[in-house]
């Protein structure tokens, strides 16, 4: 463990040092679990899960227990009879980087701990405005950007969950039709832990907005899944090609016209979408929130543990405007970072203060399921489908 990091709030672990932190912690995941949780083009195996996510799940359990204990003591001191509020974890990152599989893998691990059997996972895709409203607002070309989400509805959802409501509903997004499903919802039932995954969940409050709270104000811990821009773009293009034979062929698929498109043409159009939509969103909105996270997972080009990036090719390829990565030599590394940006208590939050959290430089990434992300697909009108593929 390197305590001489460039910043006083950063501690560096090698891969082996990190994995050793939880050698006594059971990992009840099986190979079939890993296959089920892995996403299209985002490989992860049991060894990677054991080396990276088992210690992480143990650390998260510690935080959950401490927050719960503080809540109980505070309620007892104040003479309140309130039940424990859910521990909320936010997971952010670019399109195609692997944040959704990270969320699903953590959900599976965390719910195996006796203290947190009820772990719910919600994505912000369901809080996108319906396509018809996006068209009315002129935002179809910016689907996935912060303004394309019903931020008030998302904050109301989190406020209700944190407030201890027994049943809270969230809208459902259909990745095949590329739209919100009318009159369909999922219900969250007073979970021990809620994981909220999405592109822009770490966005700060907008200046002058009528809602003074940010989504991240409700987080007890946040994770940013990171990788070099060139790698993310490559994963995105690979996924588009694979989706051509999977999601695009499904009945009613919004992008069915791309199912028979030649690969070269598909890649060319997807590259245009990346440069016009996904890359600007990454550089303008997503990457700048990296430093707001209390935990950062960094992946190499193979989705696995990467060497420390320090001024070499990987560093030169990082998105312009994103914070530089910290150097720790030539070993793969896991960084422990300090005080959370979410530490200062605000209304609706259950923060416990500022104490060090861990930033993992890891490659065992994780990404969402078998279909493209709701966000960052190309724009289309309700009457004319675009002659180009979705970004993810």
RAJO-V730188 format. One record per residue. OMEGA is omega in whole degrees, 0 to 359 (999 if undefined). Layout:
OMEGA + OMEGA
//
This chain:
183 + 179 + 182 + 181 + 182 + 179 + 185 + 181 + 180 + 175 + 185 + 175 + 168 + 179 + 182 + 178 + 179 + 182 + 181 + 183 + 185 + 181 + 181 + 182 + 181 + 175 + 184 + 176 + 178 + 177 + 179 + 175 + 182 + 179 + 181 + 185 + 180 + 182 + 178 + 177 + 183 + 188 + 172 + 180 + 184 + 180 + 179 + 179 + 181 + 186 + 187 + 189 + 176 + 174 + 180 + 179 + 178 + 179 + 179 + 176 + 178 + 180 + 179 + 180 + 181 + 179 + 179 + 180 + 178 + 179 + 180 + 180 + 179 + 179 + 179 + 181 + 183 + 180 + 180 + 179 + 181 + 176 + 180 + 177 + 181 + 172 + 186 + 178 + 175 + 179 + 184 + 177 + 183 + 165 + 172 + 183 + 178 + 184 + 185 + 175 + 173 + 180 + 183 + 180 + 177 + 177 + 181 + 181 + 185 + 181 + 176 + 176 + 184 + 185 + 184 + 181 + 183 + 179 + 181 + 178 + 178 + 175 + 180 + 178 + 181 + 181 + 168 + 172 + 174 + 183 + 181 + 179 + 177 + 178 + 180 + 180 + 182 + 186 + 181 + 178 + 180 + 178 + 185 + 174 + 184 + 184 + 180 + 180 + 172 + 187 + 179 + 179 + 180 + 179 + 176 + 177 + 181 + 179 + 179 + 178 + 180 + 180 + 176 + 178 + 185 + 182 + 180 + 184 + 176 + 180 + 180 + 177 + 178 + 182 + 178 + 179 + 176 + 184 + 174 + 178 + 182 + 174 + 177 + 182 + 165 + 180 + 176 + 187 + 176 + 182 + 169 + 179 + 171 + 174 + 178 + 185 + 178 + 184 + 193 + 185 + 180 + 178 + 175 + 176 + 178 + 177 + 177 + 181 + 180 + 177 + 185 + 183 + 171 + 176 + 183 + 177 + 181 + 182 + 169 + 179 + 181 + 183 + 174 + 178 + 191 + 174 + 177 + 182 + 181 + 178 + 180 + 179 + 179 + 178 + 179 + 180 + 177 + 182 + 179 + 180 + 179 + 179 + 178 + 183 + 183 + 186 + 185 + 181 + 182 + 178 + 179 + 181 + 181 + 183 + 182 + 183 + 180 + 184 + 182 + 182 + 176 + 185 + 182 + 180 + 179 + 180 + 179 + 181 + 178 + 176 + 177 + 178 + 178 + 184 + 184 + 188 + 189 + 181 + 176 + 179 + 177 + 185 + 185 + 191 + 189 + 183 + 179 + 180 + 182 + 182 + 175 + 182 + 174 + 180 + 181 + 175 + 182 + 185 + 174 + 187 + 179 + 183 + 182 + 181 + 184 + 172 + 178 + 181 + 184 + 172 + 179 + 184 + 181 + 181 + 181 + 183 + 181 + 182 + 176 + 181 + 177 + 183 + 176 + 179 + 183 + 183 + 175 + 179 + 188 + 182 + 165 + 189 + 171 + 184 + 172 + 183 + 190 + 193 + 181 + 173 + 182 + 189 + 182 + 184 + 176 + 180 + 179 + 184 + 177 + 181 + 180 + 179 + 185 + 170 + 198 + 172 + 188 + 174 + 183 + 168 + 195 + 179 + 185 + 194 + 189 + 183 + 190 + 196 + 194 + 186 + 184 + 178 + 178 + 184 + 172 + 171 + 183 + 181 + 176 + 174 + 181 + 182 + 183 + 178 + 182 + 177 + 180 + 185 + 177 + 180 + 179 + 999
//
